[in-house]
Amino acid sequence: MTNPIVSAAWLQEHLNDSNLIILEARLDQNQSNLENQNPDLQIKGARLFDIKNNFSDTSNPLPNTFPSKEKFTIECQKLGINTNSTIVVYDTLGIYSSPRAWWMFKAMGHSNVFVLDGGLPEWIKEGYPTEKQQQTVYKKGNFEAKFNSELIKNKEQILENISSKKAVLMDARSADRFHATLEEPRAGLRSGHIPGSINVPYTELQQNGKFKSKEELKQILKLNDQPLYFTCGSGITACIVLLATELISDNPKAVYDGSWTEWGSTDLPIEK
């Protein structure tokens, strides 16, 4: 099992590798209640991976859903990404939006991609080089997406799983949202959770912006050999829980892309 995360020390050591691409996975709106303490800084040489505007299906009324493989290819080529690129993704909060970008690359057929443990805060804490954010035009890359539809699930597949129980469905939202004791932050959504799902708040898997130890993750997640599906509010924090399971298991994994923003806006069955 290849470790999907890298340390700040590793990235610093490889900063000048010719095939290295560093991406800041940006998502301006977040539900984490964490504040970006360094809004104008980026890791030296980083390129902007704009999830909301460039790496989502902006024609879909649901937020943050996967773009087409054609759109993903075009945007990656604009960033100078090649088929042989080693990609390290980070975000400004620690580990929040970067796992979403990581999973998008995996689903689009690029396996040589990693998440920076601790993100920009850890990088700055270690005293490694940063620079002011800047807009740059890059030499066009030759990246070509090869979409693996097995890594993304739709509402029909999640509905079928309620009865088949083929996969364990993990919900990354907070316990109060899961149990409907707190209203959803998005207007017009019902409260509750998908029947049969289990609650794994993504915040319980982290400490100080980094993942807990593998031993702690094993105790929290209690995995068996079943496939794993992941859901949340809009497909972002589901990928945090997915990445945590990737650290400790080879179970097949997939994200319910519509997540609660889709499920909670329909008459599909819910539990509270």
Sequence and secondary structure as in RCSB ss.txt:
>XXXX:A:sequence
MTNPIVSAAWLQEHLNDSNLIILEARLDQNQSNLENQNPDLQIKGARLFDIKNNFSDTSNPLPNTFPSKEKFTIE
CQKLGINTNSTIVVYDTLGIYSSPRAWWMFKAMGHSNVFVLDGGLPEWIKEGYPTEKQQQTVYKKGNFEAKFNSE
LIKNKEQILENISSKKAVLMDARSADRFHATLEEPRAGLRSGHIPGSINVPYTELQQNGKFKSKEELKQILKLND
QPLYFTCGSGITACIVLLATELISDNPKAVYDGSWTEWGSTDLPIEK
>XXXX:A:secstr
    EE HHHHHHTTT TTEEEEEEE SS SS    S TTEEETT EEEETTTTSS TTSSSTT    HHHHHHH
HHHTT  TT EEEEE SSSSSSHHHHHHHHHHTT   EEEETTHHHHHHHTT  EEE                GG
GEE HHHHHHHHHH  SEEEE S HHHHTTSS  SSTT   SB TT EE  GGGGEETTEE  HHHHHHHH   S
S EEEE SSSSTHHHHHHHHHTT    EEEESSHHHHHTTSS   B 
